[in-house]
Amino acid sequence: MKRQMSIEQKIERELQKINSDPKKPHKIRHLTPEEKKDFIDSLITDDEDWTEEDEIKYQRVMKRLQR
């Protein structure tokens, strides 16, 4: 089974949805880096096709978020 989007795209899309939702008072940009990591982990832990390549992409996204 082929995935429709990469893990990186999936994370970015979820983050954008949260940040653009006016009903969510605690937007992700106000979270600490640790909270962001936990949140993103929760988005991707259900992906059983997780690979080493996905892990590398995930680490890139995390580095970008910490800036």
N, C-alpha and C positions, 0 to 999 in steps of 0.2 A: 504494500500500500504506500503510495507516494503522498507526501505531505504537500498541502496546497501552498503553504508559506513557510519560510524558514523560522526558526525559533527567534532569531533576532527581530524579524518583522512582526512576529506575534507579540513579543514583549513591547516593542515600540507602539504598536497599535493599541494594546491594552493601556499603556501609560497615557497615550493621547486621549483615549476615551475618558479616562478618569480625570485628567487635567481639564478637559473641556466640559465636564458635567457640572453645571452650576449647583446641582443639588448635593454635591459632595463637598462639605465644608473643609474637610482635611485633605487637600490635594496632595498628591505624592511629592511635589517639590518641597513641601514643608516637612517631609519625613526625614529622619536622620538616615545616614547611609546604611546603618544596620537595619532599620525598618524597611528601607527600599529593597534591600537584599532579601529580607524575609518575604516581602510582598511579591517580588519577582519569582522567588523560589516557589511560592504558592501557585503562581500562574503556570509554571512549567513542570511541576512534579507529577502531573497526570500524563505526561508524555512518555510512553513506554519505549518509543523509538529513539530515545536520547543516545547520541553518539559522542565520541571524543571531539569531533568537528563542532557539534552543537555546543559543547562545553567551552571551546575556544571562542566561539561567537558570543556566548553568554558572558564570558569574562571581558570581552571587548565592550559590551553594552554596560557592564557594571563599572568599568573604568571611566567610560563617558559620563555616566550618571554622577560619579564622585567629583567631577570638575565643578 
